[in-house]
Amino acid sequence: MNRIVTIARLQALGRRGALLWPLAILAIALCTNLVVFASISDTVDEQPVTGALASIYVATLAFGAVAVTQHLPFALGLSVTRREFTAGLALFFAVQTIAYSVLLVVLQSIEVATNGWGLRLRMFGVGFLDDYSPPVQFAMYASPLLLMAILGAGLGTLHARWRVNGVLTGVAAAIVLLGGAAALIGYLHRWPDVGHWFAHTSPVALLAGWPLLVALLVGGASYLALRRATP
């Protein structure tokens, strides 16, 4: 257990930039949106909703990939096993997700208290989030964040195992799989059923439950591939 904690601390100490950059990108996105919407506030009748929150999720995915490609060779050079590296990385992702999600819940509360930063702007949440308690909001922020980190680690694992061809093959397979599923749904005329499912599934399940399940599946598959990676 001590070695796993040490690996997690190694990730934190060696990736301070990776920890800070998503927050910096989020702050830049917030400031940019405040300036833009302040300049057009007189022409906006309804409450504007911006998708800039996605910036921290994209950044988390990118640095999740870096966590594997940059630190796996170093860790193996220190005689760290792949299992210990995976467990340490998972611990790091868990702490990172908790910290980011707590921050997002706080920013969501500030946004509501200030009537959208004084501009009626919604960046850290849409209306339905206001209906839930802070712990539920935390879960709805945390699961997608954890999923993005693990997806990034999965891409990094593909690179460690099969290099660039592995990454491109994985992306191509995902496109084919999603495109094939969409084509099959359209062929069977099931899009109304899909829409009905989304409409009648609670936001908690969509934003907290399902992303967590996918994260566990991707994490398990990534570990199986990482066991044979030779960086």
Protein Blocks (a to p, Z undefined) as FASTA:
>chain_A
ZZmmmmmmmmmmmmmmmmmmmmmmmmmmmmmmmmmmmmmmmmpmbdcddfklmmmmmmmm
mmmmmmmmmmmmmmmmnopafklmmmmmmmmmmmmmmmmmmmmmmmmmmmmmnnononop
afkbcfklmmpcfklmmmmmmmmmmmmmmmmmmmmmmmmmnommlmmmmmmmmmmmmmmm
mmmmmmnopmmmmmmmmmmpcfklmmmmmmmmmmmmmmmmmmmmmmmgcZZ
